[in-house]
Amino acid sequence: MLDLIDEYSKAQVFSSEKVLLGKVEILKKLGDKKILLRVRDDVVNLLYTSFIITVSNDVHGLVTYKANLLEFKKESESDKTYDVVCELVEMLEIIQRRENFKIKVLIPTTISVYDNANKPVLDGFRNHLKLPAEIRDISASGVFVQTKADLRIGQVIEFMFDKAGQPFPLAAEIIRSKKYESGLVGFGCKFINLPEVNESSIRRYIFKLQLAKVKEK
C-alpha cells in the first residue's frame, strides 16, 4: 500500500463525510502502513480518529486512503504546526491525471466472441467461439488485443480479467483492426457495460504498473 507514498508530497485531508479540512505535508513513511504528516494547528483541531487523505502529484494523479489518527505533537507551544502520525487502513480510489492513460502489457487470455446483436458467434453449429489471444495494451476505456482470427468491427469480445485481485469479466466492442505480416490481427476495443467498481480496479492495476515503470528508470 505505501509503495505509492514515495512518489507524493502533497496531500489534503477530509472528514469521513468527505468535507475538506485542509492541506497537509507528507514527511515520510514510518513502517508498513504508517506515515508522518506536517499539519497546521487549525487543521489538527478538525481531525477525528478516522479521516480521509488524498495524496497527489502532477505526474501520477490522486490516490485516496481511509486513515486512522494515531498520535500528534508539536515541538513547542509557539509552533503553528503538528507532527501527526496516521495509519493508512484502506485504499479507496485512484484517479489518474491522464484519464485514459494506456500502458503496454502482455497478458495471455481466452476471448469469447459475440455479434452485433449480442449473440454468440459459433464455431461450427453449436459451440461458442473461444479464441486464444493476447492483451497488448490496456486503459480504463479499452484494450488492444491480438489473435489469429479475423474478427469484424462491431463484434464484441468477452474475457476474464484476473490481474487486479478478484477476477471479473470484461466486455469490449471492436472499433478498429490492424493486420500484421506475422498473420496476427490486432483489434482496438472499447469497454462496454463496465461497472464503476471494475473500472476502478483496472485503474488501480494500470497505476501500479505505471509506478513500477517509473521506479525502474
N, C-alpha and C positions, 0 to 999 in steps of 0.2 A: 504493500500500500504506500509506504513512504518513499519508494523509489522516485515517485513523481515530484516530491518536495524539493529535491536537489535542484530542479530547474526553475524554482519560483522564489520570489522575494516579496511580491505584492499580495495583499490579501484584504478581504472585507469580512466582517462578522455580522451575523444576522441572528435574531431571536428564533426560537423554534417555530414561530408563526411567520417566519421569513420577512420580518421587519428589519431594515438596515439599521445597525447600531453604530458602525463606523469603520474606519480603515485601521489596519494593524500591520506590523512589520514582522516577517518571519526571520528569526535569528539563526536557528539551527535545529537539527534533529537531536533527540535525546535518547533514542532507543528504537525498539521495534515499531511502536505506534505513537510515541510522544514527540511533541515539538515545543520549542520555546519561542514565544511571541513577545514583541515590544508593543505595549498598548497604552494609549493615553488614559489618564485617570478618569476622565469623563466617560470613556467607553467602558472601562472596567466596572464602573458603578452600574452599568446596564446589563452586564453579563450574568446569566443564570448558570446553574450547574451544567445544563445541556444547552448547546447552541449550534449554529451552522456557520461554517467558514468556507469561503470561496477563494481559492488561490488562483493567481493569473499571471501571465506574462504576454508579451506582444507576439511571440512566435507560436506557442502551442495552444493557447486558449485558456479556458476556465475549467477548474476541477472543484467540485463541491463535496464537502465531507460533513457528516454529523460528528460533533466533537463534545467531549466532556471536560469541564474545567476542573483541574486537579489542585493547583495552588497558584498564588500570586504574591509578589512582594516588590518593594521599591527600595532603592539604596538609601534614600533619606527623605525626611518629611517634605523638604523643599522640591524634591524631584516631581516632575509632572507626568512621568510615565512609570508603568509597572512592567516587570518581567513576569509573564504568565505562562505556566506550563499547562498544556492541554493534551488530551488523548484523542486521536482520530479513531472513531469506532466503526465508521461505515462510509464508503464512497457512494455518494448519491447520484452524481451526474458528471459527465464530461461534455463540454461544448467546444468544438474546435473553432479557431479563428476563421479558417477556410472551411465553409460549411460542408462542402462535398470533397474534402481532401481525399485524394486517391493514392493508394500505396500498392507497390508491386508485391505479389506473393506467389507461391507455387503450392496449391492445395489440391491434391487428387480428390475427386468426388465422383458420384454417380448421379446423372440427371434424368429425371422423367420429363417427357415432352407432351405438351397439350396444344391443340389447335386454337384458332381464333375464337371458337365457341366454347372454350374451356373443356373440350372433350379429349380424352387421352388419345394420343397418336399410337396406333397399334403396330406391333412387329408381327406381321402375319395377320391372322384373322382375330385372335383373341388376346394375345399377350401385350401388355403395356410396354411401350418402347422405353427401355432404360439404357443409357449410354455412359461409358467411362468418359470422363472429362477432367480438365484441369482449370481451376480458377487462377488467372494470371494477374489480375489486379482487382481491388475491391474498394468501394467508397460507401458512404452512408446512403447513397442513392442507387447504387447498382454494382454490377460485376462485369468483368471481361472474361469469357470462358472459351477455351479451346477444346475441340473434339474433332473426330474424323468424319462425323455425319454432316451432311449438307442441309442444315435446317433452314427455315424461312423466317423472314421478318414478320412479326406479328404473332408468331408462336410463343408459347410460354414454357419456360423450364422451371422445374422444382427440384430442390436438393436439400439435404440436411447440412446445417452449419454447426460444427462442433468445436469451434476454436475460441469460444467466449464463455466457457463454463458449461452451463446446461445446454445440450443440443436443441435446436429448433429448426423447423422447415422454413425455407425461403423460396418465394416465387418471383420470377422476373420475366418481363416481356422482352423479346429480341427486337432491338431497334436498328441495328446495323450489323454488317458481316464483313469479313476480310479473309480471303483465301491466301494460303502460303504455298510456296513451292514444295514444301515437305509433304503436302497432302492434307495438313491440318486446316481447319477453318476456325477463325476466331469470331466470337459473337459479343457485341456490346449489348448489355441487357440492363433495363431499369427495374428496380424492385416495385412490386405491386402488392397492395393489401398488407403493408408492413406495419405490424403493431409497434407502438411507441417503445415498449419495453425491449423489443428485439432490435429496433434501430439504435437504442441507447447501448445495447450490448455490442453491436457492430462498431459504434463509435469508440467505445472503450477499448475494443480489440485493436482497432486502427491506431488509436492514440498510443497504446503501449508499444506497438511495433515502431511507430514513428519515433518515440522517445528512445527506444533501444538503438535505432539507427543513428540518432544524434549522438548518443554516448559512445558509439563505435568510432566516430570521427576524431 
